Amino acid sequence: MTLRLERIVIFVSDLDKEAAFYRDKLGLPVCEEREGWVAFDAGSCEIALHRGKRKPRLDFATGEALENTYEQLRGRGVRLGEIKAHPVRDNSITRGRDPEGNPFQIAGQKS
């Protein structure tokens, strides 16, 4: 099983101000934009700004069927939610939290 970090999601209250900072001050190119969401190409992963007030989230992808990764992680004692269809992309996701409650998401293809 291999996981790779795809995206760091930062929840913000002023999306326009934050997007301007990452785009205009840091010079990161926008790679995706929709209502309440702007993602930037930061090299090896994306930085996504999402309107809201939550803890930042790490988004991982697996190189194998998500069900296989899910079972391996559960076998290691990782608590995960159910596997669901991704709301925007053509794959599936599961979500969990690390021991301190920080959220993460894993995406992969259904088998």
Steps between C-alpha positions, in 0.01 A plus 500: 500500500631841404344831596607830347403845619294667228358806671497704819158656556492819707161625613473881492240764580611754235557293187568798272766648729672165554487409130655834409786433744585156361452612138641855501752502785633142489450470123333159505298422188130419541427145383133475601233749597131463584253652746661505847821329380832599341790258452859594420781301342770486767729255327478154652150565636219753484402756760125542497305775673147408601250742649421387855625468856657161560843354563726463195470163324760287325377328183683184396466274196569129483649327200281193540131431545369704792338193656843333531657804665195534725531141624875527556464820703210361703718196571755740650235652726426813294138607544345597168156602385316315227619511141293748298499643149707819478265799467689652202754252361454159342630288788415405857610633839514408865569736785664464839676687778843463652535442879468876570191539285659651190298398193630322194347356186615216275388477137531208264327301232229251596582142411 
